[in-house]
């Protein structure tokens, strides 16, 4: 059939046929099943899914490429801005894409909207939503924590609500839930393309959507109707066979994959799950897997459309989308014979439950070997806190399976021995499990139910049971467990696993407990084993939407005023960065040579700093304060070359800036791994930095730096990192910046002869204009004049 497609030279106006549907015929307005107006969601009246346009774009690309396509490719290529002229080579070409939607969480939305405001447009050009989930600190419990957050963050919420009303953006109020769960429940659809200002946006891949985490500047591009640029990803195939049973959960699939690929293995690639085992996974289980794909550096992860997705769409009041997707189903999966750049095979029937960590999400240990690993590594043996929920694992299925374990323990007179915390992913999930009894079970079990928000997963946790510096172990169903990530305590050993194992091990209070093999003692001292978890993928009584937390834009937006106080310490209207002066840069000091892992948490910490996400100058006081200085092995202590004194990294940068001295940062491997934190790129630009020079970059951070007019450069020979001393000075031949050509750096050691190092970069012509103009936003404003 593929050969037939190639010979036909499929025209733009034809509808693509299925593998078993024979030859295609010309489509007409009256007979094409794709000629329908189906709304993207129940909230927006005038935004529609356009499978017909996607089909037409795909037909053009097929006629050009003349080969089978992966599902990931189908989604991207069906959203090309110029399918006829676009160069397409996986891992090489830069694709110009037209996403269907944009989504922003409240911490990153502030800067995205502030940037959009400076573009001077009356309305966003593409469907956009903002979700208030990051600024709610977990302290005592959901109701009180939410009330406290609303009071503390009032001016930010007022700004976001007013800006959303002004610029035609859907606004999900505090308490609505975590952005990724709201997207899955309301906005994701099979075959769609969405960008979101959070690294776990790929969660929507569980519903067959290519959902990609980006920086705020990328979001502004799409909000302003510019094509969005993405380096054509490679495609990693994960073939699933068999079927899970017992204690094995969907989370274990991605924990296993993370162990195989490591935190760098997915960089520059989309992970595509396929094979007969896919049919055994619920939509929310698939979403869990896609969500945590961010931990392997993947651009996104996707599952092909299937009956489970249909059932989920119907359960979430989107039957019309389910029906429409069936009409396009022949393109909502990979072509027969599609080739992957790398292929991993996992037999679900043999897959064992895993626990990953501590301090990194790719240190994967099967449960059968975990107790031994705890002993061998000297990890704290007592389980202090078990935490379930978050954007990764707070589905109805997750909660009902966890509750079945808790109910089993309660029937034997046992409760959680460890502190136990539950974070519902959305108001809909909270209301549904409250109605169906799971929430009551968790409370009887000893659990504290937090607000429908990110909470401890992103460091929004006012934890008081251990002192900072005290070694302890926590176990969560979250996605990310870098040092200090959850509670700000670098001595906390944070492990990631399924909600099932979190609940089970919380009963024992021990990191040595294995529910597959070990026994517990009931209230009378009799031994018993926990039964394997059970739960429904979807609620039998349907979802309870709970409280109405959505604010639609008003019909008349002309009278709306955006609320930004000029004296605010949390919001600051942006000023454009200066354009490049057209000269080479000479005698630049190295602000810091970073040693080892430097994530976005090291570059721009979250936690208490979240309050300044809308105020660039204030949040810049956290720039690189977590990075380890190679000169002394310490964090936030660097030498000021103009004074000879040691000071905090931001303080030294500010002093250089005040003296008109630009500076560079030297980084190690995979610099900028972690959340798509635009501030990690904005802050060095704001404080006078010119270039970040590393062994390698995480994809999102590299793009974010380019957007802000910075130079993200890599050592052409990674070993050259070792030749640089923190007290060297460097010259950068900025005038050499050209597509595909190396870049010269002259190094001037404090003691010794100067030498030359070659640097590489991934700039294309458009991105070079960003650098020349001072930022992508400056380039946009220049074009709009």
N, C-alpha and C positions, 0 to 999 in steps of 0.2 A: 504493500500500500504506500510505503514511503516513496518507492521509486515512481509510482503513479503520480504522487504529489509533485515530485520534482519535475517530471515530464510535462505536467500540465502548466507549470509556471504560474502557480496560483495567483489570480488577480486580486486586487484590493477589494473588489465588490463581492467576492465569493465567500460563502460560509464554509468553514472547515468541516469536513466530514469525520465521523468516528472511524475507528479501526475496522469496524465490521459493517459500515453503512454504504459501501460501494462508492461510486463516483459522485462528486459534488455536482450541484446544479446552481444556476444563477439564483441569487437571493432577490426577493422583492419585498417591498414594504409589507405586503399582505401575507406572504408565506414564510418569512424567516422567523424562527422561534426566538431569535436574538433581538428582533425589532419590538422591544417592549420597554416601557418606562417603569423600572422597578427602583424604588427609593433605596438609598444606601442604609437607611435606618428609620426608626419610627419617630425620630426627633426633628428631622430636617425635611421640609416639604419639597425643596427644589434641587436636591442633590441625588443624582441617579447613578446606578451601576451601568457601565457601558460595555457590555460584553461584545457588542457588534464592532465597536471601534477596536477593541483588543483583538478580535478575530481577524479584522482587516490588517492590522499591523503585523500579526503573526504570519499571515499569508505572504506578505511582502518579504519578511525575514526568511521564511522557509524557502522561497524561490531563490533567494540570494545564497543562503548557507548550504542548501542541498544536503542536509544531514539530519538525523533524529535529534530532538531537543530534550533536555531535562525539564522537569516541571519548573525549577527555579528559573531557567532561561526563558521559558514561556512567559512567566509573569513579567520579568524585566523587559523582554523584547516587545511584549504587547503594550508596554507603556513608553516606548521610545518616542522622543520628540520628532525625530526624523528617521523613520524606519528605512527609507530608500537610501539615504546617504550615510547613515551612521556606520562607522567602522566597528566591527564586532569581532573581537578576539579575547577569549577568556584569559584573565590575568594580565592583559596588556591595554586594551582600549579603554577610553573614558566614555561611559555611556551618558547621554543627556536624556533624562527621564522626566515623565510627567506623573507624579504620584497622585493617587486619588484623594488622599487626606493628609492632614498634619495633626499631631497631638502633642501637647506640652504638659508636663507636670508643673506644679506651682513654683518650685524652686528655680527651674530653668525657664519657665514661661516669663518671669519678670524681665530677664535680659532680652529674651526673644522679642517680647512686645515693645520694650524700650527701643530696640533696634528697628522694629517695624515702624514705630511711630516716626522715627527720623526720616523714613522714606517718603512720608507725606501722602500716603494713599488713604482713601476714605473707607476702604473695606478690604478684608482679606479676599484674595482672588480664588482661593481653593478652600474647601471645607476644613475647618479647624476647631479643635476643642482644647480647653484648659481644665486640668484636674487637680484639686487641692488635696494632696496626700502626703507630701514630704515634710511639712512644717508642724506636724502634730507629735509632740514628745510623749512617749510612753512613761507613765509615772505611777498612777494608782489604779487606773481602770478607764474603760472607754468613755463613759459619760462625762466624768470629771476632767479627763485629759482633753477631750474635745472642747469642752467649755473653756478650759484654760487656754488652749491654742487659739480659739476664736478671739479671745480678749487680747492675747499677746501679739497676734499677727493681724490685728484689725486693719491697720493701714495697708498692709500688703494685699489682704483679701479684698478690701475696698478698691484698691488700684486695679487688681485683676478683674473684679466684677465689672467695674466701670469701663475698663479698656475692652473687655469682651463685648459688652453692650454696644460700645462705640464702633467697633470694627467687625461686627457680625460674627462673633465667635461663641460657640457653645460653652457654657461655664458650669462645671460640676463642683458644687460647694463642698466645704470641709465636712467630712463624715460620709461622703458619697462612696468612697472606697479608693483602692489603688488604681492608678491610671490603666495598668495593663489588664486588670480584671474588668474594668468598665469598658475598655475597648473590645475585649473578647465578647462580653455580654451584649454590646450595643452596636459596635461599629465595624468589626472585622467581617470580611466576606471572602469567599474562595476566589482566588485569582487576582485579588486586589493588591495594590501597592500603597503602603503607608509609611511615613517617616514620623518618628517620635523623638522628643528631646530627652530620652532616657535610654540607657544601654540595654534595658530588658524589654524594650519594645517588641523584640522578636517573639514574645509570648503569643501574639496573634497568629503565628505560623501554625498553631494547633488547629486553626480554622481555615487553613489553606491560603493564608495571606502572606505575602512577603512584607514583613514589617521590620523596619530597619532603624536602629538607634543612630541619631545624628546630633550635631551641635546646634545651638540656637540659630547660628548664622545660616545653616542649611535650611532650617525651618522658615526663616525669614524669606529666603529665595522662593520657596514654594508658596508661602503666603502672599508674596508679591507677584506671583505668576511667572517666575523665571524657571527655566528647566533646572532640574536638580542633577548634579553630576556625581557619578559613582564609577570608580574603576571597575571594569567588568570582572565580577568575581569568578574564581574557579568554583567548581562544584564537587563537594565531597559526598559520596553516596554512603548511606548507612542502610544496609539491607537487614531487615528484621525477619526472622523465621521463628516458628514455634509459638508458644503462648505462655504467659506468666501465670504463676499460681502461688498460693500460700502467702508468704511474707514479701515476695518480690512485687515492686511497684514501678510505675513509669519513671519515677525519679531515678531508679537504679540504672536505667538505660543511659541517661545523660551522665550519671556519675561514672559509669563504666567508660563511656566515650571520652569524658574528660581525662580519665586515667590513661587512655590510649593516645589522645592527641596533645595533651598538656595545654597550658594556658595560651600557648602560641600556635598550636597546630591548626586552628581554624582560621587564622588571620588571612584576609583576602579571599575568603571562600564562603559560599553558602552550603550549609549542610542539608542534604535532602534525604529524608527517611522514606524508604519504600520496602516492598516485599510483603509477603502474606501476613507477617506479624503485625503490620500496621493496622489491619482490620480489627485486631483484638483490643486496640487501645481506644479509650474514650477521647473525645475532643479535648477535654480539660487535662487529661493525662498527656496528650500530645503537646498541649500548650506548656505544661511543666517542662517537658524536654526542650522545646524551642526557647523558652525563657532562659534556661541556664546555658544555652549555647553561647551566650555572651561570655561565659567563663572560659571558653576555649578560643576566644577572639574572633568568632565567626561573624561575618557580615549579617547573616540572619540564618534561620532554620525553617524548613517547610515540610508539611505533610500534604499529600495529595487528597483531593476531595473524596469523601466516602459517605456511606450511610450513617455513620456515627455523627458526622458533621451535619447532615440533614436533620437528624433527630435533635441536635443541640440548637440549630437555627429555629426549629419549630418550637422548642421549649422556651426559647427567648423571644418569642413573638415575631419571628421573621420567616414565616412559612413561604411568603412570596419570594424571598431570596433563595430559599432552599429549592423551590420549583424552577426559578430562573437559572440557578447553578446547574441543575440537571440538564437544562438545554445546552449548556456549555461544557458539560462534564467530560466530553471527549478531549478537551484541551486542559483539563484541570488535573492532569497527571503526566508523568514522563512518557515520551514516545518509546515504543519498542525499539531496542537497540541503542538507546541513549547511552553515551559514554560519560563516565565520571573521571575526574582527575585523580581521585583516590577512592578506594572502596573498602569499607569496613563491614564485616558480617557479624551479627550477634544472634545467637539462638536463645530466644526468650525462655524456652523450656529449661535451659541450663543456667540462666542468669541468676546470680546470687545477690541478695541485698548487700548494698555497699554503704560505707561511711567514708567521707572524704575530708581530709584535713589532718592536722590543724594548719592555720596560717596561709593555706593556699587551697583552691577548690579542685586541684588536679591530683592531689595525693590520695589515690583511691585504694581502699582496703576492703576486701569482702568481709562480711560479718564473721565468717568462720575463722578468720585470721586476726580480727581486730583486737581481741583481748591480749593476744600475744604481742601485737604491735604496741599496745598501751604500756605493757611491762617493759618491752625492749627499749622504748624511746623515753621512758620515764615521764609519760604524760600523766597529769593529775587523774587519779582513779575514781574519785567521787564525781558524780554528775551533779553539778550545782543547779543548773537550770535547763529545762527542756522547753523549746519554743516551737509551736506549729503555726502555720498560716503563711502570710506574706503573699506577694504577687506570684510566687512560684508554686505554692501548694496550699491554696485555700478554697479549692473547689468544693462543691457539695459531696463529690465522691471522696475527696481527701478527708473532709470533716466527718462523714458518716463512717468511714473505715476507722479513723482514729477514735471516734466515739464508741465503736463496737469493742475496741480493745479496753478502753476505760471502763465501759459497762461490765465487761468480763471481770476486770479487777475488782470493781465495786461489789459484784455478786459474791466475791470471796472475802469481802471485808477489807479490801485494800484501797488506798488512795495513792496519789503521786507522792513519792518520797522526796523527789527533787522539787524545787519550785517549778511551776508549770504555767506557761503563758500561751494564750490563743489570740491570734490576730486575724479576724475575718477579712477577706480580700475586698469585699464590697458590701454595701448596705443590703443588696439583694441576697447575698449569701448569709449575712447576719440574721436578717429577718426570716429567712427560710429555715435555717438551723435552729432558730429560736422557736419557730412554730412546730418543727418536727422533733424537738427534744434533744438534739445533739448538744446544744449550748448548755442546757440544764445538766446533762451528763458531765460535761467538762467542768462545770462549776462544782458539782458534787465531788468530782475527782480531785478538787483542790485548785482548779485553774483560775487564773485571772484573765478576764476577757478584755482586750484592749480595743481602742478605737479602730474603725475601718480605715487603716492608713499604714504607711510603711513601718513606722516605729523602729524597733530594735534592728531590723534588717539593714537600715542605713545609718545606724548610730544615734537615732532619736530615742534613746533609752536612758532614763535617769536611774541607773542601776545603783543600789545601795547595799547589797548583801555581801560584797567583797570590797576590799580597799584596792585602790590603784596600785599595781605592782604585785598584787597577790596572785600567784598562779592558781588557776582553776579551769575546769572544763565545762563547756556548755555545748548542747546539741540542738540543732535547729533544722527545720525543713526549708530554710532560706536558700539563697543562691551563692552568696559571696561571704568569704570568711577571712579576708586579709587581716593582718595584725591590727588590733584595736578597732576594727570595723564596727562591731556591734555595740560595744560599751565604752570605747575609749581607753580600755585597759590593755596595754601591750602584752601583759602576762596571761590574758585569757586565751585558753586553747579552744578555739571555735571549730566545731565539726558540723558538716552538712550531711543530711540523710533524708529518708522519706519520713512523712508524718507518722507512719506506722511504727518505725523504730524509735522515734522520739518518744511517743507515748509509752511504748513498752519499756524502754530503758529508764524513763522517768519513774516508773513503778518501782524498779529495783534501786534507783538512785546510784547506779554503778555503771562505769564505762566497760565493765567486764561482762555484763549480762547479755546473753544471746537468746532471744525468745524462741529461736528455732530448736535449741537443744537444752536450755537450762530451765530449771524449775524454780518456782517461788513458793513461799509458805503463806497459807491463808491466815485469817485472824485466829484460828484454833491451832496453828502450827502444822497443819497438814500440807503436804507438798502437792502442787498442781502445775500444769503448764498452760500458758496463755493459748487461747484458740487463735488461729490465723484470722486476720481482719476480714470483715465483709462490709460491703457498702454499695449503694446504688450510684450509677454514673449520673443520673438525673433524678430529681425529686418526683415521686409518684403523684404528688398533689400539685405539681407545677411550682414554679418559683414565686415567692412572695416578694414583690418589689420593695417593700418597706416604705420608709419615708421618701417623699418627693424632694430630691436634692439637686435637681437640674434647673438652671436658669437659661432660658432661650433668649436670644437677642431680641430687643423690642422692634416693632414694625417701624417706628420712627426713631432713627438713631441720631438725627441731626442735633437734637437738644441735649444729648448726653455729653457730660464733661468728664474727662479722665482725671482721676484724683492722684496728683503727685505734689507733695509739699516740698518747697525749695529748701526747707530746713530739716527734712527727714534724714535720719541716719541709716535708713533701710532702703530708700529708693533715691536714685540719682539719674537725672536725664543725661544721656550720653553726649559727649563731644567727639567729633571725628578725629581719628588718629592722623598724624602728619604723613604726607606722601614721602616716598623715597627721594633722597636728594640727588640721585643719579650718579653717586660716587662710590668707589670702593671704601670699605670701612677699615680703619687702621688702629692698631694699638688698643684692642678691646680686651678688657680684663675678663677672666672667667669668674662669674659670680659664684658658681659652685660646680665642682665635678662630682656628680652623683655616683654613688657606689651601690651596685646591686639593683634590686627591684625598685623602680620609682613609678608608682601607680598614680592615678588621678587623686587618690586619697592622700598621697604624699605631697602632691603638687598643690592641691586645693582641698583641704579637709572639709568634711561635711559636719555632722553633729551641730555644735553651737554656732558654727559659721554659716549655717543655712539661712539665718536671719538676715544676712547681708547680701544675699544673692542678687538683689536689685540695686546694690550700691557698690559700684566697681572699686572706688577708692578704699572703702572700708574693708571689703572682703580681700583686697590685695594684701592686707596684713597677715594673711595666712599662706602667702605664696611660698611653696617649697619648704615649709617649716617641718615637714615630716621626712624630707629627703636626707639620706646619710651622706655627709661630706667625706669624700675619699681622703682628704687631707688629714682628718683627725678621727674619723669613725663616729662622729657625733652628728646629731640632728640640730638644725637651726643655729649653727655656730660657724660662721665663715669670716674670713679675713678681708677687711677693707684695704685694698692695695694703696689707697690714697692716704690712709692714716696709720696703717699697721695694726689697727685694733681689730679684735674679734667682736662680732655683733650678730643679731638675728638676720636671717637672709633678707626679709623684706626691708629692714632698716638699711642694710648696705646698698640694696638696689635703689632705694629712695635717695640715698646720699649720692650715688653715681648719677642718677637722673638729675638731681639738683645741680650737679657740677657739669652737666652736658655730656656725660660719658655713657656711651652705649656699651652693652655687655652681652656675653653669651653664656649658655649653660652647656656642660658636657654631660651626656647621659649614657647609660648602659643599654642592655638589651630590652626590647619591647617597652620602651619608655612611653608612659601615658596609658598603660593598660588600666582598664576599669571603667567606671561610669562615664558616660559621654558628657563630661563636665566642661562646658564651654569656658567656665571661669579659669580653668587650668591653662587655657590659651590666652584669654583676655588679660589676666593678671601680669604675666611677664611682658606683654606688649605695653600695658599701661605704665609699668614701672621702668620702661626704658630698654627692654631687651631687644636684641636684633635677631638672634639665631639660637636654636636649640640643636646641638650636634650630638648624635647618638650612634650606638651600634645598630639599633633598629627602633621603629616606632609601632605603637598600636595604631590601627587604621583610623579610628575616629579622631584620635588626638592629633595625628599628623594633618588631617584635613582641617581641623579646628584652628591649628596654628596658621595654616595658609590663609584661612578666612580672615584672620586678624592682622594680616600683613607681616607675619613672622616668617623666618626662614627655617623650616624643619629640614635638616641635612643629616646624612648618615656617612660614616666612615666607609669609603670604598673598600678598604681593607679593615674589617672590624678590629684587627689586632692593633691598629693605630690608636685605639682608645687608650691603650697602656702607655703610649709615648707621651701623652699629655699630662703635665703636672698642674695642679690647681693654681699655682702662682705664675704660670706662663701667661703671656699675652699673645693675641692672634690678630692677623689681618685677614679679612674676607674679601675676595675679589667679586663683589656683587655685580660688577659690570659683565662678568662671565655667565651670568644666569641665562641659560638657554635650554630649550627642550631637549632632553636626552643627552646633554653634555655634562662632563664632570665640572666640578667647582673647586677652585684652589683656595686653600687656607695656608698661610704662612705662620709658623709658630715661632715665637721669640721666647726661649727659655730664660728664666731669671739668670741662670748661669750656664753658658754654653752658646753654641752657634745656632743661628736660625735654621729651620728646615721646613720643607714643604710637605703638605699632606693633601691628598685628593679626596674630595667629598662627593657624594652622590645625592640626587634628589629625584622627586617624582612630579615636579611642576610641569603642567602643560601651558599652552599659550595663554588661555584665559586666566589661569592661576598666577602666571607671571604678571599679568595686568593688576591682579589684586595686590601683589607686592609693590608694584610701581605706584599705584594709587594710594597705598597705605592700608587698604583693607578691601574685602569684597563689598562691604556696605558702601564704602566710598565710590567703588566702581559702579555700583547700582545707582547711587545718587547722581553720579556724573552722567550716566546714560539717560536718566530721567529729566535732565535739565532741558 
